[in-house]
Amino acid sequence: MLLATTKVADLDRFIAIFSTKGADKRRLHGSKGATVFRDPSEADRVWVIFDWDAEGWKTFVSDPEVPAIMQEAGHVGKPQAAMLQARYDA
């Protein structure tokens, strides 16, 4: 699992690209899915939990086609990733 946050110019545009072109590209790099959350304290920030390992993320961010997809989705700056350290049943 991987957690990332980014600011976006327009949430609807972000979701439209993230759920289509972005999903296709992530799938090519081993992503098994993603969950998007809107930050209630910052309307232009989203958080995403990816079902992805660190190696898949590394190949995704180094793919030369990814920046154009992110630009089309309206990313403002680069996403910041954080690796989840632990998961608990309760």
PELINQUI-V334496 format. One record per pair of residues at least 6 apart in sequence whose C-alpha atoms are under 6 Angstrom apart, sorted by the first residue. I is the first residue (numbers start at 1). J is the second residue. Records with the same first field share a line. If there is no record, write none. Layout:
BEGIN
I=J ; J
END
This chain:
BEGIN
1=50 ; 51 ; 52 ; 53
2=49 ; 50 ; 83
3=48 ; 49 ; 81 ; 82
4=47 ; 48 ; 80 ; 81
5=46 ; 47 ; 79 ; 80
6=45 ; 46 ; 79
7=44 ; 45 ; 75 ; 76
8=44 ; 74 ; 75 ; 76
9=74
13=73
14=73 ; 74
17=73
29=56 ; 60
30=56
31=51 ; 52
32=51
33=50 ; 51
34=49 ; 50
35=48 ; 49
36=47 ; 48
37=46 ; 47
38=46
39=45 ; 46
END
